[in-house]
Amino acid sequence: MGRNAGQLRLVAVNIDGVLLSDTFSPVIHDFVVRRGGQYTAETERSIFSQPQHVAGERMAEAVPVPLTGEEALRAYFAERDEYLGRHPVTVAQGAAELLHRVRDLGLQVVCYGGLAKAHFDTHLGAYGDLFDGPGYVCTDGFRPGIHEIITQTFGLKHDEAVVVDDVARVAEEARALNVAFIGHPSSYEHSFQRQLMVEAGVRHLVDRLGQIDAELLLRVDAEAAAGRSWER
C-alpha cells in the first residue's frame, strides 16, 4: 500500500486457532458429547478463552457425568493428547507471511494464548525473531488478557492495538475496551464462534490469514484513528 500504519502500533495474535491449527474445539466438543452433554453456543461461550481451572469447571457443568473441575481438566488434556497423536499441531497456512506483513507496516507483533510458553517455543520458535517484546504472553492467569498485553506488557493505549483471535469472548472484551479486532473463527463444523462473533458486532471476519492483507490492516488502522473500530 506504500505507507505504514499511523494509529496502530501493535498486533496481538492468538496462538491456537490463528497462528496454529485449532486443536481445542474438536476435543472440547467430543468431551461434552461423549459424556451425554448438549453442545451449544452457550457451552462454547462458557468454556473458551477462560483460565484453565474455570474451563475445567465449565466442562464439568456441561455434562451429566459427575466430575470435579480438576477431574474434567485432567480428562480433557488426556483426550487432547490422544487427539494430537492423530492430528498434530501445524502452523497455519500464511502465518509467516502475515507476520512479515505486519512488520512491513511498521507494527509490533506479539503472540498470546492460554498454554505455557513452551507451546509457543515448540511450534513457533522458528519465527521468534518476527515477534516483539516477550514474543509470547501466557494469559492463563488473566484471560482474555488483551488489556494486560496492550497496557502493561507494551505500555500502549487500547486504541493503539488490534487483536486477531478465533474466540468471540475475546471480541466482546475488545469491544468493551474499544480495541480493534479481526475475527478468525474456527472452520470446525460444530463451532459457534462465527455466529457469536457476528452477534458481538465484529466488523472484520476472515477465513484464512491471507485475507489479513495490508489493505485490511490499513483499513483497521484508519477506523481506530477515527474512533470507529466497532461502528458499523
KEKE-3310 file (N, C-alpha, C; in steps of 0.2 Angstrom, whole numbers, plus 5000, padded with zeros to 4 digits):
npx = (5004:5011:5013:5015:5006:4997:4989:4988:5000:5003:5000:4991:4991:4982:4987:4983:4972:4973:4987:4992:4985:4968:4966:4958:4944:4938:4941:4935:4922:4920:4922:4912:4900:4902:4900:4887:4882:4875:4880:4881:4880:4881:4888:4900:4903:4905:4916:4927:4942:4944:4952:4962:4957:4944:4939:4939:4930:4918:4917:4914:4902:4895:4891:4882:4888:4896:4908:4923:4930:4943:4945:4938:4947:4959:4955:4951:4964:4971:4963:4965:4979:4978:4971:4980:4989:4984:4981:4992:4999:4999:5007:4998:4993:5000:5004:5018:5019:5009:5015:5026:5020:5014:5025:5031:5023:5026:5023:5022:5022:5014:5012:5000:4992:4983:4991:5007:5023:5032:5024:5023:5036:5040:5032:5032:5044:5054:5050:5053:5061:5052:5043:5039:5044:5041:5038:5029:5015:5008:4992:4984:4982:4975:4964:4953:4965:4969:4969:4979:4990:4991:4992:5000:5011:5016:5014:5004:4990:4973:4967:4978:4981:4977:4968:4969:4959:4952:4940:4925:4922:4934:4932:4921:4927:4936:4928:4922:4933:4936:4945:4953:4948:4950:4942:4945:4937:4934:4934:4929:4916:4906:4907:4903:4908:4909:4896:4894:4903:4898:4886:4892:4895:4907:4917:4926:4929:4938:4943:4955:4972:4978:4969:4970:4977:4988:4980:4968:4973:4977:4965:4959:4967:4964:4951:4953:4960:4950:4941:4932:4932:4922:4910:4897)
npy = (4994:5006:5014:5016:5010:5022:5025:5013:5003:4990:4973:4960:4943:4928:4912:4897:4891:4902:4907:4894:4877:4873:4865:4863:4865:4853:4844:4848:4848:4835:4830:4834:4829:4815:4812:4813:4826:4842:4851:4867:4884:4892:4883:4884:4897:4898:4891:4893:4902:4904:4905:4890:4883:4887:4884:4870:4868:4873:4864:4852:4856:4855:4842:4827:4818:4815:4825:4834:4850:4849:4836:4835:4843:4836:4825:4831:4836:4824:4818:4827:4825:4812:4815:4824:4815:4809:4821:4831:4847:4860:4873:4887:4890:4903:4910:4914:4924:4933:4938:4944:4954:4962:4968:4974:4985:4993:4989:4982:4965:4953:4937:4927:4916:4903:4892:4887:4895:4886:4879:4889:4890:4878:4876:4888:4894:4895:4906:4916:4928:4937:4942:4954:4962:4951:4941:4930:4929:4921:4919:4913:4916:4928:4929:4936:4944:4954:4967:4968:4964:4974:4987:4984:4975:4981:4995:5003:5012:5007:5009:5008:4996:4981:4966:4949:4935:4919:4918:4922:4928:4935:4945:4951:4957:4965:4974:4980:4987:4995:4991:4987:4974:4958:4945:4927:4915:4898:4884:4873:4861:4860:4872:4887:4899:4909:4913:4918:4929:4937:4941:4948:4959:4960:4968:4964:4949:4934:4920:4914:4917:4924:4933:4944:4956:4970:4980:4977:4979:4992:4998:4995:5002:5015:5015:5014:5026:5035:5032:5022:5008:4999:5003:5001)
npz = (5000:5001:5012:5030:5045:5055:5067:5074:5084:5088:5084:5091:5092:5093:5098:5096:5085:5077:5073:5074:5071:5075:5089:5099:5099:5093:5102:5114:5110:5108:5121:5128:5121:5121:5134:5136:5136:5131:5117:5114:5109:5120:5128:5122:5124:5138:5140:5132:5130:5144:5160:5164:5175:5177:5165:5166:5176:5170:5159:5167:5172:5160:5157:5161:5169:5184:5189:5195:5193:5192:5189:5176:5169:5169:5162:5150:5145:5143:5134:5124:5121:5115:5104:5097:5094:5083:5075:5073:5079:5068:5059:5054:5037:5029:5040:5043:5033:5036:5048:5043:5035:5044:5051:5040:5039:5049:5062:5078:5084:5094:5101:5109:5122:5131:5135:5142:5139:5132:5123:5113:5110:5105:5093:5086:5088:5078:5071:5080:5079:5073:5081:5094:5110:5124:5115:5117:5127:5140:5145:5154:5168:5168:5158:5146:5143:5134:5138:5148:5140:5131:5138:5149:5146:5134:5136:5130:5123:5123:5110:5102:5097:5088:5089:5085:5084:5088:5095:5101:5114:5117:5107:5112:5124:5118:5111:5122:5127:5117:5108:5093:5082:5073:5068:5067:5065:5070:5058:5061:5061:5071:5077:5085:5084:5074:5072:5085:5085:5075:5082:5092:5085:5077:5065:5055:5048:5044:5035:5032:5035:5024:5020:5029:5024:5018:5015:5022:5035:5035:5034:5046:5054:5050:5054:5068:5071:5069:5079:5077:5078:5081:5075:5064)
capx = (5000:5015:5013:5014:5000:4998:4987:4990:5007:5003:4995:4992:4989:4981:4991:4979:4966:4975:4994:4992:4979:4963:4966:4954:4937:4936:4942:4930:4915:4919:4922:4905:4895:4904:4898:4880:4880:4872:4885:4878:4884:4882:4893:4907:4904:4906:4922:4933:4946:4944:4958:4961:4953:4937:4936:4938:4923:4913:4916:4911:4895:4891:4890:4878:4893:4898:4915:4925:4933:4950:4944:4937:4953:4964:4952:4952:4971:4972:4960:4968:4985:4976:4969:4986:4993:4981:4980:4997:4998:5003:5007:4993:4995:5000:5006:5024:5018:5006:5020:5031:5016:5013:5031:5032:5018:5029:5019:5025:5018:5015:5008:4997:4987:4982:4996:5014:5027:5035:5020:5025:5043:5040:5028:5033:5051:5057:5048:5054:5063:5047:5039:5042:5043:5042:5037:5023:5012:5004:4987:4980:4980:4971:4961:4957:4972:4971:4970:4986:4995:4992:4993:5006:5017:5018:5013:5001:4983:4968:4966:4984:4982:4972:4969:4967:4958:4946:4935:4920:4923:4939:4930:4917:4931:4939:4923:4921:4939:4937:4951:4951:4948:4949:4940:4947:4933:4936:4931:4926:4909:4902:4909:4898:4912:4907:4889:4894:4906:4893:4882:4896:4897:4913:4916:4931:4929:4942:4943:4962:4977:4980:4964:4973:4982:4990:4974:4963:4976:4977:4958:4958:4971:4960:4945:4955:4961:4943:4937:4926:4933:4916:4904:4895)
capy = (5000:5011:5018:5012:5012:5028:5025:5006:5001:4983:4967:4954:4937:4922:4906:4891:4893:4908:4905:4887:4874:4873:4858:4864:4865:4846:4840:4850:4846:4827:4829:4835:4825:4808:4811:4815:4833:4846:4856:4873:4891:4894:4879:4886:4904:4897:4887:4896:4908:4905:4901:4883:4880:4889:4880:4864:4869:4874:4857:4848:4858:4854:4835:4824:4813:4819:4827:4840:4854:4846:4829:4837:4846:4831:4821:4834:4836:4817:4817:4831:4822:4807:4819:4826:4809:4808:4827:4835:4854:4863:4881:4889:4892:4910:4913:4918:4929:4938:4941:4949:4960:4967:4971:4979:4991:4997:4987:4977:4960:4948:4931:4926:4911:4900:4887:4889:4897:4880:4878:4893:4889:4871:4877:4895:4896:4896:4913:4920:4935:4941:4944:4959:4961:4944:4936:4926:4930:4916:4923:4908:4919:4934:4929:4935:4946:4959:4974:4967:4964:4981:4992:4983:4972:4986:5002:5007:5013:5002:5011:5008:4989:4977:4959:4944:4930:4915:4917:4928:4931:4940:4950:4955:4961:4970:4979:4984:4991:4999:4988:4985:4967:4955:4938:4922:4910:4891:4881:4866:4860:4861:4878:4893:4906:4914:4916:4923:4935:4941:4943:4953:4965:4960:4970:4960:4941:4931:4913:4912:4923:4928:4939:4949:4959:4976:4984:4977:4981:4999:5000:4994:5007:5021:5015:5015:5033:5039:5030:5019:5001:4995:5006:4999)
capz = (5000:5001:5018:5036:5049:5058:5073:5077:5085:5090:5083:5096:5088:5097:5095:5094:5081:5072:5070:5074:5070:5080:5092:5105:5098:5092:5108:5119:5108:5109:5128:5131:5118:5123:5141:5136:5137:5125:5115:5112:5108:5127:5131:5120:5127:5145:5141:5128:5132:5151:5163:5164:5181:5176:5159:5169:5180:5165:5156:5171:5172:5154:5156:5167:5172:5190:5188:5198:5188:5191:5185:5169:5166:5168:5157:5144:5142:5141:5127:5119:5119:5111:5098:5094:5091:5076:5072:5076:5078:5062:5058:5049:5031:5029:5047:5042:5028:5040:5052:5039:5033:5050:5052:5035:5040:5055:5068:5083:5084:5099:5101:5116:5122:5137:5137:5144:5133:5129:5117:5108:5108:5101:5087:5083:5089:5072:5069:5085:5078:5070:5087:5098:5117:5126:5110:5118:5133:5143:5148:5158:5174:5167:5152:5140:5143:5130:5142:5151:5135:5127:5143:5154:5143:5129:5138:5125:5124:5120:5103:5098:5096:5085:5091:5080:5088:5085:5100:5102:5120:5116:5103:5117:5128:5114:5110:5129:5128:5111:5105:5086:5082:5067:5069:5063:5069:5068:5052:5064:5059:5076:5081:5085:5085:5069:5074:5091:5083:5072:5087:5096:5081:5074:5058:5051:5049:5039:5035:5031:5036:5019:5020:5033:5020:5020:5014:5028:5041:5035:5035:5053:5057:5049:5059:5075:5071:5069:5085:5074:5077:5082:5072:5058)
cpx = (5004:5016:5013:5008:5002:4995:4989:4998:5008:4998:4997:4988:4988:4985:4987:4973:4968:4982:4995:4985:4974:4963:4962:4947:4934:4936:4936:4923:4914:4919:4915:4900:4896:4901:4890:4878:4878:4877:4881:4882:4885:4888:4900:4908:4907:4913:4928:4936:4945:4950:4956:4956:4946:4935:4935:4931:4917:4912:4913:4904:4891:4889:4886:4883:4896:4906:4917:4928:4940:4950:4943:4943:4958:4961:4953:4959:4973:4969:4963:4975:4983:4974:4975:4990:4990:4981:4986:4996:5002:5002:5002:4996:4995:5002:5012:5023:5014:5011:5024:5027:5015:5019:5033:5028:5021:5026:5023:5020:5020:5010:5006:4993:4987:4987:5003:5018:5031:5031:5022:5032:5044:5037:5030:5040:5055:5056:5049:5056:5058:5042:5043:5040:5045:5041:5030:5021:5007:4998:4982:4978:4976:4968:4955:4963:4974:4972:4977:4991:4997:4994:4999:5012:5020:5017:5009:4993:4979:4968:4972:4985:4976:4973:4966:4966:4952:4941:4931:4921:4928:4937:4925:4921:4934:4934:4922:4927:4940:4944:4949:4952:4947:4948:4942:4943:4935:4932:4928:4919:4904:4903:4904:4901:4910:4900:4890:4898:4902:4888:4885:4897:4903:4913:4920:4931:4933:4942:4950:4966:4978:4975:4966:4979:4984:4984:4969:4967:4976:4970:4956:4961:4967:4954:4947:4957:4955:4939:4931:4928:4927:4910:4903:4895)
cpy = (5006:5016:5013:5014:5018:5028:5018:5006:4994:4979:4962:4949:4931:4916:4900:4893:4899:4906:4898:4884:4874:4866:4858:4862:4857:4842:4842:4848:4839:4826:4829:4830:4818:4807:4813:4822:4836:4851:4861:4879:4893:4890:4882:4893:4903:4894:4891:4902:4910:4902:4894:4880:4882:4885:4873:4863:4869:4867:4852:4849:4856:4847:4832:4820:4817:4819:4833:4844:4851:4840:4830:4839:4841:4827:4824:4834:4829:4815:4821:4828:4816:4810:4821:4821:4808:4815:4832:4842:4856:4870:4882:4892:4900:4914:4917:4924:4935:4942:4946:4955:4965:4971:4976:4985:4995:4995:4982:4971:4955:4942:4930:4919:4908:4895:4890:4891:4892:4878:4882:4892:4883:4872:4883:4897:4898:4903:4918:4927:4939:4944:4949:4958:4954:4939:4933:4928:4925:4920:4919:4912:4925:4934:4933:4938:4952:4966:4974:4968:4971:4986:4991:4980:4977:4993:5006:5008:5008:5003:5011:5001:4986:4969:4955:4938:4925:4914:4923:4931:4936:4946:4954:4959:4966:4976:4983:4989:4996:4997:4986:4977:4964:4947:4933:4915:4903:4888:4875:4866:4862:4868:4883:4899:4911:4917:4920:4929:4940:4945:4949:4959:4966:4963:4966:4953:4939:4924:4910:4918:4927:4934:4945:4953:4966:4981:4983:4980:4989:5002:5000:5000:5014:5021:5017:5023:5037:5037:5026:5011:4997:4998:5003:5004)
cpz = (5000:5007:5025:5040:5053:5066:5077:5078:5086:5087:5087:5093:5093:5094:5092:5091:5076:5069:5070:5073:5076:5083:5098:5104:5097:5098:5114:5117:5110:5117:5130:5128:5120:5130:5141:5137:5130:5123:5111:5111:5115:5130:5129:5123:5134:5145:5138:5131:5140:5154:5164:5169:5180:5170:5162:5172:5175:5161:5160:5172:5166:5153:5162:5171:5178:5190:5192:5192:5187:5187:5178:5166:5164:5162:5150:5141:5140:5134:5122:5116:5114:5104:5094:5091:5084:5072:5075:5075:5072:5062:5053:5043:5031:5035:5046:5038:5032:5045:5049:5036:5038:5051:5046:5035:5046:5061:5072:5083:5090:5099:5109:5116:5130:5140:5138:5138:5129:5123:5111:5105:5103:5094:5083:5084:5083:5069:5074:5084:5074:5075:5091:5106:5119:5121:5111:5126:5135:5147:5152:5165:5174:5160:5152:5139:5139:5133:5145:5146:5132:5132:5147:5150:5138:5131:5133:5127:5120:5112:5099:5096:5092:5087:5086:5084:5085:5090:5101:5109:5121:5112:5108:5121:5124:5113:5117:5130:5122:5108:5098:5086:5075:5069:5064:5066:5066:5062:5055:5063:5064:5080:5080:5085:5080:5071:5080:5090:5079:5077:5091:5092:5078:5067:5053:5052:5043:5040:5034:5033:5030:5018:5024:5030:5022:5020:5020:5034:5041:5036:5042:5056:5056:5054:5066:5076:5072:5075:5082:5073:5078:5080:5066:5052)
residu = (MET:GLY:ARG:ASN:ALA:GLY:GLN:LEU:ARG:LEU:VAL:ALA:VAL:ASN:ILE:ASP:GLY:VAL:LEU:LEU:SER:ASP:THR:PHE:SER:PRO:VAL:ILE:HIS:ASP:PHE:VAL:VAL:ARG:ARG:GLY:GLY:GLN:TYR:THR:ALA:GLU:THR:GLU:ARG:SER:ILE:PHE:SER:GLN:PRO:GLN:HIS:VAL:ALA:GLY:GLU:ARG:MET:ALA:GLU:ALA:VAL:PRO:VAL:PRO:LEU:THR:GLY:GLU:GLU:ALA:LEU:ARG:ALA:TYR:PHE:ALA:GLU:ARG:ASP:GLU:TYR:LEU:GLY:ARG:HIS:PRO:VAL:THR:VAL:ALA:GLN:GLY:ALA:ALA:GLU:LEU:LEU:HIS:ARG:VAL:ARG:ASP:LEU:GLY:LEU:GLN:VAL:VAL:CYS:TYR:GLY:GLY:LEU:ALA:LYS:ALA:HIS:PHE:ASP:THR:HIS:LEU:GLY:ALA:TYR:GLY:ASP:LEU:PHE:ASP:GLY:PRO:GLY:TYR:VAL:CYS:THR:ASP:GLY:PHE:ARG:PRO:GLY:ILE:HIS:GLU:ILE:ILE:THR:GLN:THR:PHE:GLY:LEU:LYS:HIS:ASP:GLU:ALA:VAL:VAL:VAL:ASP:ASP:VAL:ALA:ARG:VAL:ALA:GLU:GLU:ALA:ARG:ALA:LEU:ASN:VAL:ALA:PHE:ILE:GLY:HIS:PRO:SER:SER:TYR:GLU:HIS:SER:PHE:GLN:ARG:GLN:LEU:MET:VAL:GLU:ALA:GLY:VAL:ARG:HIS:LEU:VAL:ASP:ARG:LEU:GLY:GLN:ILE:ASP:ALA:GLU:LEU:LEU:LEU:ARG:VAL:ASP:ALA:GLU:ALA:ALA:ALA:GLY:ARG:SER:TRP:GLU:ARG)
# end
